[in-house]
Amino acid sequence: MGTTAREEMSRFWEKNSKSNRPLSPHVTIYKWSLPMAMSITHRGTGIALSLGVSMFGLAALLLPEQFPHYLAQVRALSLGPSLVYSAKFFLVFPFSYHTWNGIRHLV
């Protein structure tokens, strides 16, 4: 006659407590590698892109003025070139990285 599920679980937990092993692998046991970092960055840029597009669409629906009005307000701030180029980089990086990494994955 077979064992019951309760007996199997009891035997499983006794075996694991005697062996003193962790229940599941933890992030700290893995050695970081380039493919792992690229995969995490790809997921992060995908999340950033979807949130950015969603927020831009929501802003376009809810804000009372048209886009040129808000663009003029940003230009009126007279931000320095280093801040402007940094902002441009942070807007373009997720798109370009996610696109090229996706193409690399498809190839």
Rosetta blueprint (number, residue, H / E / L):
1 M L
2 G L
3 T L
4 T L
5 A H
6 R H
7 E H
8 E H
9 M H
10 S H
11 R H
12 F H
13 W H
14 E H
15 K H
16 N H
17 S H
18 K H
19 S H
20 N L
21 R L
22 P L
23 L L
24 S L
25 P L
26 H L
27 V H
28 T H
29 I H
30 Y L
31 K L
32 W L
33 S L
34 L H
35 P H
36 M H
37 A H
38 M H
39 S H
40 I H
41 T H
42 H H
43 R H
44 G H
45 T H
46 G H
47 I H
48 A H
49 L H
50 S H
51 L H
52 G H
53 V H
54 S H
55 M H
56 F H
57 G H
58 L H
59 A H
60 A H
61 L H
62 L H
63 L L
64 P L
65 E L
66 Q L
67 F H
68 P H
69 H H
70 Y H
71 L H
72 A H
73 Q H
74 V H
75 R H
76 A H
77 L L
78 S L
79 L L
80 G L
81 P H
82 S H
83 L H
84 V H
85 Y H
86 S H
87 A H
88 K H
89 F H
90 F H
91 L H
92 V H
93 F H
94 P H
95 F H
96 S H
97 Y H
98 H H
99 T H
100 W H
101 N H
102 G H
103 I H
104 R H
105 H H
106 L H
107 V L
